[in-house]
């Protein structure tokens, strides 16, 4: 029950932010699906237009961790070595589900390409930003957004770095 409520809170927070900033977007309702390839087929977008969002844990030192919300095109993978190098870390790996969902505020498969948590650094691969429009699950398995890339960049203000492999 708690995750379901959180999903809708993040969705409501995102829509409110986009409306407040005058973003151009479309809501797409579809069958519940979190896998990038499958949901892209339901939405009718190419994989290159899909924002794949992965929470990465980087050990900056043996005792210090940092978390990165790595956003890459749906037809690419997150290059953990590139994320580790970007933060000057000694190790990088996928965050465990509990940490990822806590920091992102939604369940795996619905993580937004926005960070609402100061502990979660947003880094986007520039290849994704070459698209006119981005597609992503909107903190719900049954709802996605198509968002103009220019509006995404203006609102999310992501750090950009080549992090896709």
C-alpha positions as CSV (number, residue, x, y, z in Angstrom):
1,X,0.0,0.0,0.0
2,X,2.8,2.4,0.9
3,X,4.6,2.1,-2.4
4,X,1.3,2.6,-4.3
5,X,0.7,5.9,-2.4
6,X,4.2,7.1,-3.0
7,X,3.9,6.3,-6.7
8,X,0.9,8.6,-7.0
9,X,2.6,11.3,-4.9
10,X,5.6,11.4,-7.2
11,X,3.3,11.4,-10.2
12,X,1.3,14.3,-8.8
13,X,4.4,16.2,-7.8
14,X,5.9,15.8,-11.3
15,X,2.7,16.9,-13.1
16,X,2.4,19.9,-10.8
17,X,6.0,20.8,-11.5
18,X,5.6,20.5,-15.3
19,X,2.3,22.5,-15.3
20,X,3.8,25.2,-13.1
21,X,6.8,25.5,-15.5
22,X,4.6,25.4,-18.7
23,X,6.2,22.2,-20.0
24,X,4.9,20.6,-23.2
25,X,4.0,17.0,-22.5
26,X,1.5,14.2,-23.1
27,X,0.2,11.6,-20.7
28,X,0.0,8.1,-22.2
29,X,-2.0,5.5,-20.4
30,X,-1.1,1.9,-21.1
31,X,-1.0,-1.6,-19.6
32,X,1.1,-1.8,-16.4
33,X,4.7,-2.3,-17.7
34,X,8.1,-1.3,-16.4
35,X,10.6,-2.8,-18.8
36,X,11.9,-0.3,-21.2
37,X,11.6,-2.4,-24.4
38,X,8.1,-3.6,-23.6
39,X,6.7,-0.2,-22.5
40,X,8.3,1.5,-25.5
41,X,6.3,-0.8,-27.7
42,X,3.1,0.0,-25.8
43,X,3.8,3.8,-26.1
44,X,4.9,3.7,-29.8
45,X,8.3,5.3,-29.2
46,X,11.7,4.2,-30.3
47,X,14.1,2.9,-27.7
48,X,16.4,5.8,-28.4
49,X,13.6,8.2,-27.2
50,X,13.1,6.2,-23.9
51,X,14.7,7.6,-20.8
52,X,16.1,4.5,-19.0
53,X,16.6,5.5,-15.3
54,X,19.0,3.6,-13.1
55,X,20.1,4.4,-9.6
56,X,23.9,3.8,-9.2
57,X,25.7,3.7,-5.9
58,X,29.3,5.0,-6.1
59,X,31.8,4.5,-3.3
60,X,33.7,7.8,-3.4
61,X,36.0,6.5,-0.6
62,X,35.9,3.3,1.4
63,X,33.5,5.0,3.9
64,X,31.6,7.5,1.7
65,X,28.8,6.6,-0.7
66,X,27.1,8.8,-3.3
67,X,24.1,8.0,-5.4
68,X,23.6,8.9,-9.0
69,X,20.3,8.8,-11.0
70,X,21.9,7.7,-14.3
71,X,19.6,8.4,-17.3
72,X,20.5,6.9,-20.7
73,X,18.7,6.1,-24.0
74,X,16.6,3.0,-23.8
75,X,18.7,1.2,-26.4
76,X,21.9,1.7,-24.3
77,X,23.2,0.5,-20.9
78,X,24.6,2.5,-18.1
79,X,28.4,2.4,-18.1
80,X,29.2,1.9,-14.4
81,X,32.9,2.7,-15.1
82,X,32.0,6.1,-16.6
83,X,29.8,6.9,-13.6
84,X,32.5,5.9,-11.2
85,X,35.1,8.0,-13.0
86,X,32.7,11.0,-13.2
87,X,32.5,11.0,-9.4
88,X,36.1,10.0,-8.9
89,X,35.0,6.9,-7.0
90,X,36.7,3.6,-6.2
91,X,33.6,1.5,-7.0
92,X,30.3,1.8,-8.7
93,X,27.4,-0.7,-8.8
94,X,23.6,-0.7,-9.1
95,X,22.0,0.5,-5.9
96,X,20.0,-2.1,-4.1
97,X,16.2,-1.9,-4.6
98,X,15.5,-0.4,-1.2
99,X,17.9,2.5,-1.6
100,X,16.9,3.1,-5.2
101,X,13.2,3.2,-4.5
102,X,13.7,5.3,-1.3
103,X,15.8,7.9,-3.2
104,X,13.7,8.0,-6.3
105,X,10.4,7.9,-4.5
106,X,8.9,5.3,-6.7
107,X,9.2,1.6,-7.4
108,X,11.7,0.1,-9.9
109,X,10.5,0.3,-13.4
110,X,8.8,3.7,-12.7
111,X,11.8,5.8,-11.7
112,X,11.5,9.3,-13.1
113,X,14.4,11.1,-14.9
114,X,14.1,13.8,-12.2
115,X,15.6,13.9,-8.8
116,X,13.5,15.2,-5.9
117,X,16.1,14.1,-3.3
118,X,19.3,16.0,-2.6
119,X,21.2,12.7,-2.1
120,X,20.4,11.7,-5.6
121,X,22.6,13.4,-8.3
122,X,21.0,13.5,-11.7
123,X,23.3,12.7,-14.7
124,X,22.0,12.3,-18.2
125,X,23.9,10.9,-21.2
126,X,23.9,13.6,-23.9
127,X,22.8,11.1,-26.6
128,X,19.3,11.0,-25.0
129,X,19.1,14.8,-25.3
130,X,19.5,14.6,-29.1
131,X,15.8,13.5,-29.2
132,X,13.1,16.1,-29.6
133,X,10.9,14.3,-27.1
134,X,11.6,11.9,-24.2
135,X,9.4,9.1,-23.0
136,X,9.4,7.6,-19.5
137,X,7.2,5.9,-17.0
138,X,5.7,8.6,-14.8
139,X,6.2,7.0,-11.4
140,X,3.4,4.6,-12.3
141,X,3.6,1.4,-14.2
142,X,0.4,2.3,-16.1
143,X,1.2,5.8,-17.1
144,X,4.0,7.4,-19.1
145,X,4.9,10.9,-20.3
146,X,6.1,12.2,-23.6
147,X,8.0,15.4,-22.6
148,X,9.7,17.9,-24.9
149,X,13.4,17.5,-24.4
150,X,14.0,21.3,-24.2
151,X,11.4,21.5,-21.3
152,X,13.0,18.5,-19.6
153,X,16.5,20.1,-19.6
154,X,15.1,23.5,-18.4
155,X,13.2,21.9,-15.5
156,X,15.4,19.0,-14.4
157,X,18.7,20.9,-15.0
158,X,20.6,17.6,-15.4
159,X,24.4,17.3,-15.3
160,X,25.3,15.8,-18.7
161,X,28.1,13.3,-19.2
162,X,28.8,10.3,-21.5
163,X,27.6,7.5,-19.2
164,X,26.0,5.1,-21.7
165,X,27.8,2.0,-22.9
